[in-house]
Every structure is written in C-alpha cells, then in structure tokens.
Amino acid sequence: MGRAAQVKCHGDQSRFRVVADFIYDRFGNSIKYIADIAGGQGMLSRLLNKKYNYESEVIDPRHYVLLGLEHREELYTPDMASYYDLIVGLHPDEATRPVVESALIRPVVVVPCCNFWDKSRKLNTPAIADEIEKYYKEHGVSYERLTLDMGYPNICLVSEPPR
Ligand SMILES: C[S@@+](CC[C@H](N)C(=O)[O-])C[C@H]1O[C@@H](n2cnc3c(N)ncnc32)[C@H](O)[C@@H]1O
C-alpha cells in the first residue's frame, strides 16, 4: 500500500505518532518487543523504534516496508503472539480478529477501522469496538476503551490478558 492510499483510506497521518506516544505513555520501559500487526509500510514501527527504542516489527503479507525495519511477510495468527510483549493493531483490517484474539495471551492495543469483524452485518467503527468489548468481557480480558487525539477512526481498546 502506498503512502497516499494509507492516508486516503485509513485516517490522518498523525495516527502513527499518536499511537506510538500512547504506547510509550502507557507501557514505558516495561516492554521491549512489539508486534505491529498489519503495519503496512511500517510507519508506526519506525517511530516506536527510533523515538522510544522499542524493538517493533511489522507482520504484514505486503512486500514493501521502510528500510531498516524487521518484517515478517506473512499473515498474522494469534499463535505468534507469545513471542512479543505487546501486540498492536492500528487499523488492522483483516487482521482485526486475530489481533483481538491475542488479548487472551498478551497485552493488546487495537484501533479498529473497517468492518473485518463480522461480514454478515454492517458495523461502523463504534459498533466494531462494542463487539470487541463483548468478546473481551466473555473471555475475562480486562480492558479500557479510549478515544485517541487523532482523526477518526480513533477508538482504542487497550487490554491485559486474564490472570
Ligand atoms: C489499512 S492497511 C495498513 C494499516 C496500517 N497499520 C496503517 O495504519 O496505515 C491494512 C493492512 O493489513 C494487512 N493485513 C491483512 N490481513 C492481515 C493479516 N492476517 N496479518 C497481517 N496483516 C494483514 C494488509 O496487507 C494491509 O497492509
């Protein structure tokens, strides 16, 4: 996905900075290894690594990522989660469900976007977030729902796995 397409389809460019800042404010130095699921060209990972010294890698089947980033060029599945300290899905499209399912085993930050949660129904972003909340409640995942200071879609669910 080119830069223009990312901006056009999926919100404003400030989302990478806002989410990177949020992750650092929230987790600080308590984490090191981050999986940037559906990270596209890797704008978020680049900020996490350069600004905050994390080791964030992109997991996305798309071939192109920014130079200098670790990249697993494959579809993400929740069985990959345990290698990382934090799973992040910023506008993760088809990876929304595997990102959310990872909340059973690792902390997750997810900022949903389009409806890749349930194709049988029309769901806007708040309704997708409602469904994710429902999933978390059913599975004993503790979470917070926040609105990030960036353009819509900007609902963020940050969670901790069940004890
Ligand atoms: C909206 S785009 C990129 C989003 C990027 N995080 C951003 O905010 O610009 C969604 C990405 O999801 C990737 N994707 C789709 N299914 C995936 C999966 N199961 N695992 C990892 N990436 C996936 C696509 O290749 C695409 O790059």
The ligand as a MOL file (V3000), in Angstrom:
LIG
                    3D

  0  0  0     0  0            999 V3000
M  V30 BEGIN CTAB
M  V30 COUNTS 27 29 0 0 0
M  V30 BEGIN ATOM
M  V30 1 C -5.1660 -0.4980 6.3340 0
M  V30 2 S -3.7850 -1.3140 5.7870 0 CHG=1
M  V30 3 C -2.4290 -0.7590 6.7690 0
M  V30 4 C -2.7290 -0.2450 8.0980 0
M  V30 5 C -1.5870 0.4790 8.7620 0
M  V30 6 N -1.4580 -0.0480 10.0930 0
M  V30 7 C -1.9280 1.9540 8.7780 0
M  V30 8 O -2.4470 2.4260 9.7840 0
M  V30 9 O -1.7070 2.5960 7.7450 0 CHG=-1
M  V30 10 C -4.1450 -2.9420 6.4210 0
M  V30 11 C -3.0400 -3.9380 6.2380 0
M  V30 12 O -3.4940 -5.2110 6.7610 0
M  V30 13 C -2.6940 -6.1970 6.1670 0
M  V30 14 N -3.2650 -7.5000 6.5320 0
M  V30 15 C -4.4280 -8.0460 6.1630 0
M  V30 16 N -4.6220 -9.2360 6.7640 0
M  V30 17 C -3.5550 -9.4390 7.5670 0
M  V30 18 C -3.1610 -10.4660 8.4690 0
M  V30 19 N -3.9270 -11.5550 8.7320 0
M  V30 20 N -1.9950 -10.3360 9.1110 0
M  V30 21 C -1.2310 -9.2600 8.9130 0
M  V30 22 N -1.5480 -8.2550 8.0830 0
M  V30 23 C -2.6880 -8.3350 7.4140 0
M  V30 24 C -2.7280 -5.7880 4.7100 0
M  V30 25 O -1.6870 -6.3670 3.9740 0
M  V30 26 C -2.5970 -4.2480 4.8240 0
M  V30 27 O -1.2550 -3.8250 4.6910 0
M  V30 END ATOM
M  V30 BEGIN BOND
M  V30 1 1 1 2
M  V30 2 1 2 3
M  V30 3 1 2 10
M  V30 4 1 3 4
M  V30 5 1 4 5
M  V30 6 1 5 6
M  V30 7 1 5 7
M  V30 8 2 7 8
M  V30 9 1 7 9
M  V30 10 1 10 11
M  V30 11 1 11 12
M  V30 12 1 11 26
M  V30 13 1 12 13
M  V30 14 1 13 14
M  V30 15 1 13 24
M  V30 16 1 14 15
M  V30 17 1 14 23
M  V30 18 2 15 16
M  V30 19 1 16 17
M  V30 20 1 17 18
M  V30 21 2 17 23
M  V30 22 1 18 19
M  V30 23 2 18 20
M  V30 24 1 20 21
M  V30 25 2 21 22
M  V30 26 1 22 23
M  V30 27 1 24 25
M  V30 28 1 24 26
M  V30 29 1 26 27
M  V30 END BOND
M  V30 END CTAB
M  END
